[in-house]
């Protein structure tokens, strides 16, 4: 595969600045694979042959703590089944549950 320049920048700073051959990102419209010479695309962004990914959070797949993700999933699931949980608690638990599922899914594909 032909490499392209990739930058990954989070609110915490530059995570990666180098060459990549393929980038698969999850967008609100579904997963998108980006290869060299991809058309300009904003979802985060591909412009002028360079890719800049600007996620709100980022984790390398091999650094995901699966046990921690499972514990987070269990805590969130418990709140979602709590009939006394407030609307805010339920929304936060849904977000935590979703993050835990994504982390577990990504970690299992290594």
N, C-alpha and C positions, 0 to 999 in steps of 0.2 A: 504494500500500500504506500501511497505517497503521503509524506508527513506534511503537516501544516502547523503554523504558530498558534499556540493556545495560551491564554492567560486565564487564571481563575482568581477572582478577587472577591473577598467577602468583607463584611463590615470590620472584621478583625485584621484585614490586610491581604497582601498577595499570598496565595496558597501555592500557586504553580505558575511558572513562566518558562515555557519550553516547547518542544516539538511533540506532536501527537499524531497518530494515524487515524483514530476514530474517537468520536465523542458521542455518547448516548445520553440524552437528557430527558427528564420527565417534564413535560409542559402541561398546561391546563388542557391542551388539545390532544394530549397523548405523548408517547415517547417519540423522540426524533433522533435519528442517527445523522451525524455530521461527519463528512469525509472531506479530503482536500478538494479544492475547487467547487465547494458547495455554493449555491446561489446565495446572495445576501438574504439574511433571515434574522428576524428580530423575535426572539423568544427565550432567551436573553439576546445574543447578537452574533452575527457573522457579517463582517463588512470588509471589503477589500482583501479578501483571502486570509484574514486573521479572525480568530474566534476569541471573544472575551465573554466568559461565563461569569455572571454576577448573581450568585445565589445568596439567599439570606443566611443559610448555614451550609456547611460542607463537611463531609467525612470521607476519608479514603475507605474503600470497602474492607481492606484487610485490617483496619484499625477499629472496626465496629465491635463493641463488647456485646455479644449475643445474649449473655446472661443478664446484663443490665437492660437490654431491650426487652427481654422476656419479663423481667420484674416490672418494668414500666407498663408493659401491656397488661399484666395482671392487676396492677394498681388502678389503671384506667378502667379496665373491665369491671372491677368491683364498684367503682363510683357510678359507672353507667347503669348498674343494676340496683343502685341505692335509690329507693323511692323518695328519700328525704333530701336528695342532692338538689342544689339550686340550679337554675338555668346556666349560670356562669360556670359552675362546677362541671356541669354536663358538657358544655362547649369545650372547656379546657381538657376534659377527659377524652373527648372525641379526637381532639388534635393530638394528644399524647398517644392514643391508641393508633392513629394513622401513622405517626412518626415511628412508633415501635414496629408496626407491620412493614413499613418501607425498609427500616434498618435490617430486620430479620430476612426479608426477601433479598436485599442486596448482598448480605453476608452469605446467604445460602448459594449464591451463584458464583462463588469463587472456586 
